[in-house]
Structure formats: C-alpha cells, structure tokens
Amino acid sequence: MKINYKQIYYLLNNIPNPGGIDIKERLGIWVSKVSNGRTSTVLELDEVELRQMIVEMQETARRCNPELVKLETWRRRVIKAICEYHSLMGYYKNLTDDERVLLAKGEAVRAKGRGDEGGGNEVPTSAKLQTSIAFNRISVSELQALYNAKIRQNRIVRKANKAFEEDLRL
C-alpha cells in the first residue's frame, strides 16, 4: 500500500494538539502506538498497521471536529440521493458501487460548476482523483441545496414511474 502522506498530515492537523508537540513527533507517536512500540517510522509499518493507523486517526479527527462529521454526512446524503436517481431512471445497471459513487460525485461537481478545480498546479492526477478533490471542495450549504434538489427530482420521477405503471395496467 502506498503511503498517502497528504492524508496523514491532513488528519494530524485536524486532531487537537494541546501540548504543542511538533507534527513529525506526533506522527511518530501514532506510528509507535499502532505498531505496539516496534517502530516510530511510517515506512516500517506493514499495510495492516498503516490502514489501522489511518482509521484510528480518522475516528479521532471526527470526534474532535463536529464540522467534519456534518460535512461527511451531507456528502453521503448527496451521493445516496444521486445514486437513487440513477437507479430510478434505470441508469448504470452494470456498474460496481465504486463506479456509481464516482459518477454521483462527478454529477455533483458538474452541478456546482466545480469541474475545473481538479488538481490545480500540482502533479497531474487521474480524473477519478480530480473528481474526488473537486467534490470535497463543495461546501455544506451547497451540498444541502444539491441534496434537496435531487430529493425533489426523485419524488417527481417516482410519481411519474407510478403513473406510467398504472397506465400500463389499464
């Protein structure tokens, strides 16, 4: 597993640091904790330990930052509403869940006009990563508006499908 330092440092910055400990030292503490004192270097962690550390850091960051929890909740709601719309319309029947989520993120990004915000001037990234980056830049209020619009749209499609099925029975 490739080490995603950007994610690790993002999580470290979202975990309170009351003692004012240097960020590299804090990372060493996390690594030591997850490896049961075997090492304090991320490079020496095996894949299971690295994943465990990231999950523990994510949980700690969530508990400490209610805004992140709110943001994640709205992101999930938007993705679910868009995927429900696709399902109601009969789109993308042969795709995996990951592919459907990526398409839902792409639709949300396009709806908010964020398609050009991808990776910026950084190292070239894949379209999948650019879509995720742009999706993660959508604010809570924009996510709420997207969600409400998609829920209204889903209601209309459900009514239309029901009316169509009733007409077929006649």
Residue pairs with C-beta under 8 A, 6 or more apart in sequence:
1 47
1 50
1 51
3 42
3 43
3 50
4 54
5 42
7 54
8 27
8 42
8 53
8 54
8 57
9 23
9 27
11 54
11 57
11 58
11 60
11 61
12 23
12 26
12 27
12 30
12 57
13 23
14 61
14 64
14 65
14 68
15 26
15 57
15 60
15 61
15 64
16 64
17 26
21 29
27 42
28 40
28 41
29 40
30 53
30 56
30 57
31 39
31 40
31 41
31 42
31 44
31 45
31 53
32 38
32 39
32 40
33 53
34 45
34 49
34 52
34 53
34 56
35 44
35 45
35 49
38 44
39 45
42 50
45 53
61 68
62 68
62 69
62 72
67 140
70 140
71 140
71 143
74 140
74 143
74 144
74 147
75 135
75 136
75 138
75 143
77 143
77 147
78 104
78 108
78 143
78 146
78 147
78 150
79 101
79 104
79 105
79 108
81 146
81 147
81 150
81 151
81 154
82 103
82 104
82 107
82 108
82 150
83 100
83 101
83 104
84 150
84 154
85 150
85 153
85 154
85 157
86 92
86 100
86 103
86 104
88 154
88 157
88 158
88 161
89 157
92 99
92 100
92 103
95 103
102 128
102 131
102 132
105 131
105 132
105 135
106 131
106 135
108 135
108 138
108 143
108 146
109 115
109 131
109 134
109 135
109 138
111 146
111 149
112 138
112 142
112 146
114 134
114 135
114 137
114 138
115 134
117 133
117 134
117 137
118 125
118 130
118 131
118 133
118 134
119 125
119 129
119 130
119 133
125 133
138 146
